[in-house]
Amino acid sequence: MARTLITAPTTARKGEVIELRTLIAHVMETGFRPDANGSTKPRDLITHFSCRYNGELVFSAELYPAVAANPYIVFTTVATDSGTLSFEWSGDNGFQQSESVKIEVT
């Protein structure tokens, strides 16, 4: 399991634009670099990120080998209702990670 860091407001006003920041600690090996023996290291990438707000998709991204290790993603959405923001990362070798945070909208 990778370590994640999510920065999201815990409260917001209805209709307010909120900024969400995510970071996940991951090696992100491209599959092009040689190891100490000269063999190519196997590819190990996070290939997809998505965020759902009360089950509705509000942001998604496809990630490629040019993305740095520990991908940092910042995006905005509009606070509509109190509920849950769910974040999901998936990638090579069956990698899956999900986290969620609660938000109270007044």
C-alpha distances in whole Angstrom, upper triangle without the diagonal:
4,7,9,13,15,19,21,24,25,28,30,34,34,35,33,31,28,25,21,19,16,14,10,10,9,12,14,16,19,21,24,24,25,24,26,28,28,26,24,20,19,18,14,14,13,16,16,16,17,18,21,23,24,23,25,23,24,22,21,20,20,19,20,20,22,20,18,15,13,15,17,19,22,24,26,27,30,29,31,30,28,25,21,20,17,14,13,11,12,12,14,13,12,9,8,7,10,11,15,18,21,24,28,31,34
4,6,10,13,16,19,22,23,27,29,32,33,33,31,29,25,23,19,16,13,10,7,6,6,9,12,14,18,19,22,22,24,22,25,27,27,26,23,20,18,17,13,12,11,14,15,14,16,17,20,22,24,23,24,23,23,21,19,18,18,16,18,18,20,17,15,12,10,12,14,16,18,21,24,25,28,28,30,29,28,25,21,19,16,13,12,10,11,12,13,14,13,9,9,7,10,11,14,17,21,23,27,30,33
4,7,10,14,16,20,20,24,26,30,31,31,29,27,23,21,17,14,11,8,6,5,8,11,14,17,20,22,25,24,26,25,27,29,30,28,26,22,21,20,16,15,13,17,16,15,17,17,20,21,23,23,24,23,23,21,20,19,20,18,20,20,21,17,16,12,9,12,12,15,17,20,22,24,26,26,29,28,26,23,20,18,16,13,13,12,14,15,17,17,16,13,12,9,11,10,13,15,19,21,25,27,31
4,7,10,13,16,17,21,23,26,27,27,25,23,19,17,13,11,7,6,4,6,9,13,14,18,20,23,26,25,28,27,29,32,32,30,28,24,23,21,17,15,13,16,15,13,14,14,16,18,20,20,21,20,19,17,17,17,18,17,19,20,20,17,15,13,9,10,10,12,14,16,18,20,23,22,25,25,23,20,17,14,13,10,11,10,13,15,18,19,17,14,12,9,9,8,11,12,16,18,22,24,28
4,7,10,13,15,18,20,23,25,25,23,20,17,14,11,8,6,5,6,9,12,15,17,20,23,26,28,28,30,29,32,34,34,33,30,27,26,24,20,18,16,18,17,14,15,14,17,18,20,21,21,20,19,17,17,17,19,18,21,21,21,18,16,14,10,11,9,11,12,14,16,18,21,20,23,23,21,19,16,14,13,11,12,12,16,18,21,22,21,17,16,12,11,9,11,11,14,16,20,22,25
4,6,10,11,15,16,20,21,21,19,17,13,11,7,6,5,7,9,12,15,18,19,23,25,28,30,30,33,32,35,37,37,36,33,30,28,26,22,20,17,19,17,13,13,11,14,14,17,18,19,17,16,15,15,16,19,18,21,23,22,19,18,16,13,12,10,10,10,12,13,15,17,17,19,19,18,16,13,10,11,9,12,13,16,19,22,24,22,19,16,13,11,9,9,8,11,13,16,18,22
4,7,9,12,14,17,19,19,16,14,11,8,6,5,6,9,12,15,18,21,22,26,27,31,33,32,35,35,37,40,40,39,36,33,32,29,25,23,20,21,19,16,15,13,15,15,17,19,19,18,16,15,17,18,21,20,23,25,24,20,19,19,15,14,11,11,9,11,12,13,15,15,18,18,17,16,14,11,13,12,15,16,20,22,25,27,26,22,20,17,15,12,11,9,11,12,15,16,19
4,6,9,10,14,15,16,13,12,8,7,5,7,9,12,15,18,21,24,24,28,30,33,35,35,38,38,41,43,43,42,38,35,34,31,28,25,22,23,20,16,15,12,13,12,15,17,17,16,14,14,17,18,21,22,25,27,26,23,22,22,18,17,14,12,10,11,10,11,12,11,14,15,13,13,11,9,11,11,15,17,21,24,27,29,27,24,21,18,15,12,10,8,9,8,11,13,16
4,5,7,11,13,14,11,11,7,8,8,10,12,16,18,21,24,28,28,32,34,37,39,39,42,42,44,47,47,45,42,39,38,35,31,29,25,26,23,20,18,15,15,13,15,18,18,18,16,17,19,21,25,25,29,31,30,26,26,25,22,20,17,16,13,13,11,12,12,10,13,13,12,12,11,10,14,14,18,20,24,27,31,33,31,27,24,21,18,15,12,9,9,7,9,10,13
4,7,11,13,15,13,13,10,11,11,13,15,18,20,23,26,30,30,34,36,39,41,41,44,44,46,49,49,47,44,41,39,37,33,30,27,28,25,21,19,16,16,13,14,18,18,19,17,19,21,24,27,28,31,33,33,29,28,28,24,23,20,19,17,16,14,14,14,11,13,12,10,10,10,10,14,15,19,22,25,29,32,34,31,28,25,21,18,15,12,8,6,5,6,9,11
4,7,10,12,10,12,10,12,13,15,18,21,23,26,29,33,33,37,38,42,44,44,47,47,49,52,52,50,47,44,42,40,36,33,30,31,27,24,21,18,17,14,15,18,19,20,18,20,23,25,29,30,33,36,35,31,31,31,27,26,23,21,18,17,15,14,12,9,11,10,8,10,12,12,16,18,22,24,28,31,35,37,34,31,28,25,21,18,15,11,9,5,5,6,8
4,7,8,7,9,8,11,12,16,18,22,25,28,31,34,34,38,39,42,44,45,48,48,51,53,53,51,48,45,43,40,37,34,30,31,27,24,21,18,17,14,15,18,18,19,17,19,22,25,28,29,33,36,35,31,31,31,28,26,23,21,18,16,13,11,9,7,9,9,9,11,13,13,17,19,22,25,29,32,36,38,35,32,29,26,23,20,17,13,11,7,6,5,6
4,6,5,9,9,13,15,19,21,25,28,31,34,37,37,41,42,45,47,48,51,51,54,56,56,54,51,48,46,43,40,37,33,33,30,26,23,20,19,15,16,20,19,20,18,20,24,27,30,32,35,38,37,34,34,34,31,29,26,23,20,18,14,12,9,7,8,9,10,13,15,16,19,21,25,28,31,35,38,40,38,35,32,29,26,23,20,17,14,10,8,5,5
4,6,9,10,14,16,20,22,26,29,32,34,38,37,41,42,45,47,48,51,52,55,57,56,54,51,48,46,43,40,37,33,33,29,26,22,19,17,14,14,18,17,18,16,19,23,26,29,31,35,38,37,34,35,35,32,30,27,24,21,18,14,11,8,5,5,7,9,12,15,15,19,21,25,28,31,34,38,40,38,35,32,29,26,23,20,17,15,11,9,6,6
4,7,9,13,15,19,22,25,28,32,34,37,36,40,40,43,45,46,50,51,54,56,55,53,50,47,45,42,39,35,32,31,28,24,21,18,17,14,15,18,16,17,14,17,21,24,28,30,33,36,35,32,33,34,31,28,25,22,19,16,12,9,6,5,6,9,12,14,16,16,19,21,24,27,30,33,37,39,37,35,32,29,26,24,21,19,17,13,12,9,10
4,6,10,13,16,19,23,26,30,32,35,34,38,38,42,44,44,48,48,51,54,53,51,48,45,44,40,37,34,30,30,27,23,21,18,17,14,16,19,17,18,15,17,20,23,27,28,32,34,33,30,31,32,29,26,23,20,17,14,10,8,6,5,8,11,12,15,16,15,19,20,23,26,29,32,36,38,36,34,31,28,25,23,20,17,16,12,12,9,10
4,7,10,13,17,20,23,27,29,32,31,35,35,38,40,41,44,45,48,51,49,48,44,42,40,37,34,31,27,27,24,20,18,15,15,13,16,18,16,16,12,14,17,20,23,25,28,31,30,27,27,28,26,23,20,16,13,10,6,6,4,6,9,12,14,15,16,14,17,18,21,23,27,29,33,36,34,31,28,26,23,21,19,17,16,13,14,12,13
4,7,10,13,17,20,23,26,29,28,32,33,36,38,39,42,42,45,48,47,45,42,39,38,35,32,28,25,25,22,18,16,13,14,12,15,17,16,15,12,13,16,18,22,23,26,29,28,24,25,26,23,20,17,14,11,9,5,6,6,7,10,12,13,14,14,12,15,15,19,21,24,27,31,33,31,28,26,23,20,18,16,13,13,11,12,11,13
4,7,10,14,17,20,23,26,25,29,29,33,35,35,38,39,42,44,43,42,39,36,35,31,29,25,22,22,20,16,15,12,14,13,16,18,17,16,12,12,15,16,20,20,24,26,24,21,21,22,19,17,13,11,7,6,4,7,9,10,14,15,16,16,15,12,14,14,17,18,22,25,28,31,29,26,24,21,19,17,15,13,14,12,15,14,17
4,7,10,13,17,19,22,22,26,27,30,32,33,36,36,39,41,41,39,36,33,32,28,25,22,19,19,17,13,12,10,12,11,15,16,15,14,11,10,13,14,17,18,21,23,22,19,19,19,16,14,11,8,6,6,6,8,11,11,15,16,15,15,13,10,11,10,14,15,19,21,25,27,26,22,20,17,15,13,12,11,12,12,15,15,18
4,7,10,14,16,19,19,23,24,27,29,29,33,33,35,38,37,36,33,30,29,26,23,20,17,18,16,12,12,11,14,14,18,19,18,16,14,12,13,14,17,16,19,21,20,16,16,16,13,11,7,6,4,7,9,11,14,15,18,19,19,18,15,12,13,11,13,14,17,19,23,25,24,21,19,16,14,13,13,12,14,14,17,18,22
4,7,10,13,16,16,20,21,24,26,27,30,30,32,35,34,33,30,27,26,23,19,16,13,15,13,10,11,10,13,15,18,18,18,16,14,12,12,12,15,14,17,19,18,14,14,13,10,8,6,5,6,9,11,14,17,17,20,21,20,18,15,12,11,9,10,10,14,16,19,22,21,17,15,12,12,10,11,12,15,16,19,21,24
4,7,9,12,13,17,19,22,24,24,26,26,29,32,31,30,27,24,23,20,17,14,12,14,13,11,13,13,16,18,21,21,21,19,17,15,14,14,15,13,16,17,16,12,11,10,6,6,4,6,9,12,15,17,21,21,24,25,23,21,18,15,14,11,12,10,14,15,18,20,19,16,15,12,12,11,13,14,18,19,22,24,27
4,6,10,10,14,16,19,22,22,24,24,26,29,29,27,24,21,20,17,14,12,10,13,12,10,13,14,17,19,22,21,22,20,19,16,15,14,15,13,15,15,16,12,11,9,5,6,7,9,12,15,18,20,23,24,26,26,25,23,19,16,14,11,10,9,11,12,15,17,16,12,12,9,11,11,13,15,19,21,24,26,30
4,7,9,12,15,18,20,19,22,21,23,26,26,25,22,19,18,16,13,12,10,14,15,14,16,17,21,23,25,25,26,23,23,20,18,17,17,14,16,15,16,13,10,7,4,7,9,12,15,18,21,24,27,27,30,30,29,26,23,20,18,14,14,11,13,13,15,16,16,13,13,11,13,13,17,18,22,24,28,30,33
4,6,9,12,14,17,16,19,18,20,23,23,21,19,15,14,12,9,8,8,12,13,13,16,18,21,24,27,26,26,23,23,20,18,16,16,13,13,13,14,11,9,6,5,8,11,13,17,20,23,25,29,29,32,32,31,28,24,21,19,15,14,11,11,10,12,13,14,10,12,11,14,15,18,21,24,26,30,32,36
4,6,9,11,14,13,15,14,17,19,19,18,15,12,11,10,7,8,9,13,15,16,19,21,25,28,30,29,29,26,26,23,21,18,17,13,13,11,13,11,9,5,7,10,13,16,20,23,26,28,32,33,35,36,34,32,28,25,23,19,17,14,13,12,12,13,15,12,14,14,17,19,22,24,28,30,34,36,39
4,6,9,11,11,14,14,18,20,19,17,14,11,10,8,5,5,7,10,12,14,17,20,24,27,29,28,28,25,25,21,18,15,14,10,9,8,9,8,7,5,7,9,12,15,18,21,25,27,31,32,34,35,34,32,28,25,22,18,16,12,12,10,10,12,14,11,14,14,17,19,23,25,29,30,34,36,39
4,6,8,8,11,11,15,16,15,13,10,7,7,5,5,6,9,12,15,17,21,24,27,30,33,31,31,28,28,24,21,18,16,12,11,8,10,10,9,8,11,12,16,18,22,25,28,31,34,36,38,39,38,35,32,28,26,22,19,16,14,11,10,12,15,13,16,17,20,23,26,29,32,34,38,39,43
4,5,7,10,12,16,17,15,13,10,8,8,5,7,7,10,11,15,17,21,24,28,31,34,32,31,28,28,24,21,18,15,11,9,5,8,9,10,10,13,13,17,19,22,25,29,31,35,36,38,39,39,37,33,30,27,23,21,17,15,12,11,13,16,15,18,19,22,25,28,30,34,36,39,41,44
4,6,8,10,14,15,13,10,6,5,5,4,7,9,13,13,17,20,24,27,30,34,36,34,34,30,31,27,24,21,17,14,11,8,11,13,13,13,16,17,21,22,26,28,32,34,38,39,41,42,42,39,36,32,29,26,23,19,17,13,11,13,16,16,19,21,24,27,30,33,37,39,42,44,47
4,7,10,13,14,11,10,6,7,8,8,11,12,16,16,20,22,26,30,33,36,39,37,36,33,33,29,26,22,19,16,13,9,11,14,14,14,18,19,22,24,27,30,34,36,40,42,44,45,44,42,38,35,32,29,26,22,20,17,15,16,20,19,23,24,28,30,33,36,39,41,45,46,50
4,7,10,11,9,8,6,6,9,9,12,13,17,18,22,24,28,31,34,38,40,38,38,35,35,31,28,24,22,18,15,11,13,15,14,14,17,19,22,25,28,31,35,37,41,43,45,46,45,43,39,36,33,30,27,23,22,18,16,18,21,20,24,25,28,31,34,36,40,42,45,47,50
4,7,7,5,5,4,6,9,11,14,16,20,21,25,27,31,34,37,41,43,41,41,38,38,34,31,28,25,22,19,15,17,18,17,17,20,22,25,28,32,34,38,41,44,46,48,49,48,46,42,39,36,32,30,26,24,21,18,19,23,22,26,27,31,33,36,39,43,44,48,50,53
4,5,5,6,6,6,10,12,14,17,20,22,26,28,32,34,38,41,43,42,42,39,39,35,32,29,27,23,21,17,19,20,18,17,20,22,26,29,32,35,39,41,45,46,49,49,48,46,42,39,36,32,30,26,25,21,19,19,22,22,25,27,30,32,36,38,42,44,48,50,53
4,6,8,9,9,13,16,17,20,24,26,29,31,35,38,41,44,47,45,45,42,42,39,36,33,30,27,24,21,22,23,21,20,23,25,29,32,35,38,42,44,48,49,52,52,51,48,45,42,39,35,33,29,28,25,22,22,26,25,28,30,33,35,39,41,45,47,51,53,56
4,6,9,10,13,16,18,22,25,27,31,33,37,40,43,46,48,46,47,44,44,41,37,34,32,28,26,22,24,25,24,22,25,28,31,34,38,41,44,47,50,52,54,54,53,51,47,44,41,37,35,31,29,26,23,22,26,26,30,31,35,37,41,43,47,49,53,55,59
4,7,9,12,15,18,20,24,26,29,32,36,39,42,45,48,46,46,43,43,39,36,33,30,26,23,20,21,23,22,21,25,27,30,33,37,39,43,46,49,51,53,54,53,50,46,43,41,37,34,30,28,25,22,22,26,26,29,31,35,37,41,43,47,49,53,54,58
4,6,9,12,15,18,22,23,27,30,33,36,40,43,45,43,43,40,41,37,34,31,27,24,22,18,20,22,22,21,24,26,29,32,35,38,42,44,47,49,51,52,51,48,44,41,38,35,32,28,26,22,19,19,23,23,27,29,32,35,39,41,45,47,51,53,56
4,6,9,12,15,18,20,23,26,30,33,36,40,42,40,40,37,37,33,30,27,24,21,18,14,17,19,18,18,21,22,26,28,32,34,38,40,44,46,48,48,48,45,41,38,35,32,29,25,23,19,16,16,20,20,24,26,30,32,36,38,42,44,48,49,53
4,6,9,12,16,17,21,23,27,30,33,37,39,37,37,34,34,31,28,25,22,19,16,13,16,17,16,15,18,20,23,26,29,32,36,38,41,43,45,45,45,42,38,35,32,28,25,22,20,16,13,13,17,17,21,23,26,29,32,35,39,41,45,46,50
4,6,10,13,15,18,21,25,28,31,34,36,34,34,31,32,29,25,23,20,17,15,12,15,16,16,15,18,19,23,24,28,31,34,36,39,41,43,43,42,39,36,33,30,26,23,19,17,13,10,10,14,14,18,20,24,27,30,33,37,39,43,44,48
4,6,10,11,15,18,21,25,28,31,33,31,31,28,29,25,22,19,16,13,11,9,12,13,13,12,15,16,20,21,25,27,31,32,36,37,39,40,39,36,33,30,27,23,20,16,14,10,7,9,12,12,16,18,21,24,28,30,34,36,40,41,45
4,7,9,12,15,18,22,25,28,30,28,28,25,26,23,20,17,14,12,11,9,12,12,12,10,12,13,17,19,22,25,28,30,33,34,36,37,36,33,29,26,23,20,17,13,11,7,5,7,10,9,12,14,18,20,24,27,30,33,36,38,42
4,6,9,11,15,18,22,25,27,25,25,22,23,19,16,13,11,8,8,7,10,9,10,9,10,10,14,15,19,21,24,26,30,31,33,34,33,30,27,24,21,17,14,10,9,6,6,9,10,9,11,13,16,18,22,24,28,30,34,35,39
4,6,8,12,15,18,21,24,22,22,19,19,16,13,10,9,6,8,9,11,9,10,9,9,9,12,12,16,18,21,23,26,27,29,30,29,27,23,20,17,13,10,7,6,4,6,10,10,7,9,10,12,15,18,21,24,26,30,31,35
4,7,11,14,17,21,23,21,20,17,18,14,11,8,6,5,6,9,11,10,12,12,12,11,13,13,17,18,21,22,26,27,29,30,29,27,23,20,17,14,11,8,6,5,7,11,11,9,10,12,14,17,19,22,25,27,31,32,35
4,7,11,13,17,19,17,17,13,14,11,7,6,5,6,9,12,14,11,14,14,13,11,13,12,15,15,18,19,22,24,25,26,26,23,20,17,14,11,8,6,5,6,10,13,12,10,10,11,12,14,16,19,22,24,27,28,32
4,7,10,14,16,15,14,11,11,8,5,5,7,8,11,14,15,12,14,14,13,10,11,9,12,12,14,15,19,20,22,23,22,20,17,13,11,7,6,5,7,9,13,16,14,12,10,10,10,12,13,16,19,20,24,24,28
4,7,10,13,11,10,7,8,6,4,6,9,11,15,18,19,16,17,17,16,13,13,10,12,11,13,13,16,17,18,19,19,17,14,10,8,6,5,7,9,12,16,18,16,14,12,11,10,11,12,14,16,17,21,21,25
4,7,10,9,8,6,6,5,6,9,12,14,18,21,21,18,20,20,17,15,14,11,11,10,11,10,13,14,15,15,15,13,10,7,6,5,6,9,12,15,19,21,19,17,14,12,10,10,9,11,13,14,17,18,21
4,6,5,5,4,6,7,9,12,15,18,21,24,25,22,24,23,21,18,17,14,14,12,12,10,12,12,13,13,13,11,8,6,5,7,9,12,14,18,22,24,21,19,16,14,11,11,9,11,12,12,15,16,20
4,5,5,6,6,9,12,15,19,21,25,28,28,25,26,26,23,21,19,16,15,13,12,9,10,9,9,9,9,7,6,5,6,9,12,15,18,22,25,27,24,22,19,17,13,12,10,10,10,10,12,12,16
4,6,9,10,13,15,19,21,24,28,31,31,28,29,29,26,24,22,20,19,17,15,12,12,11,10,8,8,6,5,6,8,11,14,17,20,23,27,28,25,23,20,18,14,13,10,11,10,10,12,12,16
4,7,9,12,13,17,19,22,26,29,30,27,28,28,25,23,22,20,19,17,16,14,14,14,13,12,12,9,8,8,8,11,12,16,17,21,24,26,23,21,18,17,13,13,11,13,13,13,16,16,19
4,6,9,11,15,18,21,24,28,28,26,28,28,25,23,22,19,18,15,14,11,12,12,11,12,13,11,10,9,10,11,13,16,18,21,25,27,24,22,19,18,15,15,13,15,15,15,17,16,19
4,6,8,11,14,17,21,24,25,22,24,25,23,20,19,16,15,13,13,11,12,13,13,14,16,14,12,10,9,10,11,14,15,19,22,24,22,20,17,17,14,15,13,15,16,16,18,18,21
4,7,11,14,17,20,24,24,21,23,24,22,18,17,13,13,10,9,7,9,11,12,13,15,14,12,9,10,10,12,14,17,20,23,26,24,22,19,18,15,15,14,15,15,15,17,17,20
4,7,11,13,17,20,20,17,19,20,18,15,14,10,10,8,9,8,12,14,15,17,18,16,14,11,11,9,11,12,14,17,21,23,22,20,17,16,14,15,14,15,17,17,20,19,23
4,7,10,13,17,17,15,17,18,17,13,13,10,11,10,12,12,15,17,19,20,21,19,16,13,12,10,9,10,11,14,17,20,19,17,15,14,14,15,15,17,19,19,23,23,26
4,6,10,13,14,11,14,15,15,11,12,9,11,11,13,15,18,20,22,24,24,22,19,16,14,12,11,10,11,12,15,19,18,16,15,15,15,16,17,19,22,22,26,26,29
4,7,10,11,10,13,14,15,12,13,11,14,14,17,18,22,24,26,27,28,25,22,19,17,14,12,10,10,10,13,16,16,14,14,15,16,18,20,22,25,26,29,29,33
4,7,8,6,10,11,12,9,11,11,14,15,18,20,24,26,28,29,29,27,24,20,18,15,13,10,10,9,11,15,15,13,14,15,16,18,20,23,26,27,30,31,34
4,5,6,9,11,13,11,13,14,17,18,22,24,27,30,32,33,33,31,28,24,22,18,16,13,12,10,11,15,16,15,16,17,19,22,24,26,29,30,34,35,38
4,5,8,9,12,11,14,15,19,21,24,27,30,33,35,36,36,34,30,27,25,21,19,15,14,11,11,15,17,15,18,19,21,23,26,28,32,33,37,37,41
4,6,9,12,11,13,14,17,19,23,26,30,32,34,36,36,34,31,27,25,22,20,17,16,14,15,18,20,18,20,21,23,24,27,29,32,33,36,37,40
4,7,9,7,9,11,14,16,20,23,27,29,31,33,33,31,27,24,22,18,17,14,14,13,14,17,19,16,18,18,19,21,23,25,28,29,33,33,37
4,6,6,9,11,14,17,21,24,28,30,32,34,33,31,28,24,23,19,18,15,15,14,15,18,19,17,18,18,20,21,23,25,28,29,33,34,37
4,6,9,12,15,19,22,25,29,30,33,34,33,30,27,24,22,18,17,13,14,13,14,16,17,15,16,15,18,19,22,23,27,28,32,34,37
4,6,10,13,16,20,22,26,27,30,30,29,27,24,20,19,15,14,12,13,13,15,17,18,14,15,13,15,16,18,20,24,25,29,30,34
4,6,10,13,17,19,23,24,27,28,27,25,22,19,17,13,13,10,12,12,15,17,18,14,15,13,15,15,17,19,22,23,27,28,32
4,7,10,14,17,20,22,25,26,25,24,21,17,16,13,13,12,15,15,18,21,21,17,17,15,15,15,16,17,20,21,24,25,29
4,7,10,13,17,19,21,23,23,21,18,15,14,11,12,11,14,16,19,22,21,18,17,15,15,14,15,16,19,19,22,23,26
4,7,11,14,16,19,21,21,20,18,14,15,12,14,14,17,19,22,25,25,21,20,18,17,16,16,15,18,17,20,20,24
4,7,11,13,16,18,19,18,16,13,14,12,14,15,18,20,24,27,26,23,21,19,17,16,16,15,17,16,19,18,21
4,7,10,13,15,16,16,15,12,14,13,16,18,21,23,27,30,28,25,23,21,19,17,16,15,16,14,16,15,18
4,7,9,12,13,14,13,11,13,13,16,18,21,24,28,31,29,26,24,21,19,17,15,14,14,12,14,13,16
4,6,9,12,13,13,12,15,16,19,22,25,28,31,34,32,29,26,24,21,20,17,15,14,12,13,10,13
4,6,8,10,11,10,14,16,19,22,25,29,32,35,32,30,27,24,21,19,15,13,12,9,9,7,9
4,7,9,11,12,15,17,21,24,27,30,34,36,33,31,28,25,22,20,17,15,13,10,10,7,9
4,6,9,11,14,17,20,24,27,30,34,36,33,31,27,25,21,19,15,14,11,8,7,5,8
4,7,10,13,16,20,23,26,30,34,35,32,30,26,23,20,17,13,11,8,6,4,5,8
4,7,10,13,17,20,23,27,30,32,29,26,23,20,16,14,10,9,6,6,7,8,11
4,6,10,13,16,20,23,27,28,25,23,19,16,13,10,7,6,5,6,9,11,14
4,7,10,14,17,20,24,26,23,20,17,14,11,8,5,5,6,7,11,12,16
4,7,10,13,17,21,22,19,17,13,11,7,6,4,7,9,11,14,16,20
4,7,10,14,18,19,17,14,11,8,5,5,6,9,12,13,17,19,22
4,7,10,14,16,13,11,7,6,4,7,9,12,15,17,21,22,26
4,7,11,13,11,8,6,5,6,9,12,15,18,20,24,26,29
4,7,9,7,5,4,6,9,12,15,18,22,24,27,29,33
4,7,6,5,7,9,12,15,18,22,25,27,31,32,36
4,5,6,9,12,15,19,22,25,29,31,35,36,40
4,6,9,12,16,19,23,26,30,32,36,38,42
4,6,10,13,17,20,24,27,30,33,35,39
4,7,10,14,17,21,24,27,31,33,36
4,7,10,14,17,21,23,27,29,33
4,7,11,14,17,20,24,26,30
4,7,11,14,17,20,23,26
4,7,11,14,17,20,23
4,7,10,14,16,20
4,7,10,13,17
4,7,10,13
4,6,10
4,7
4
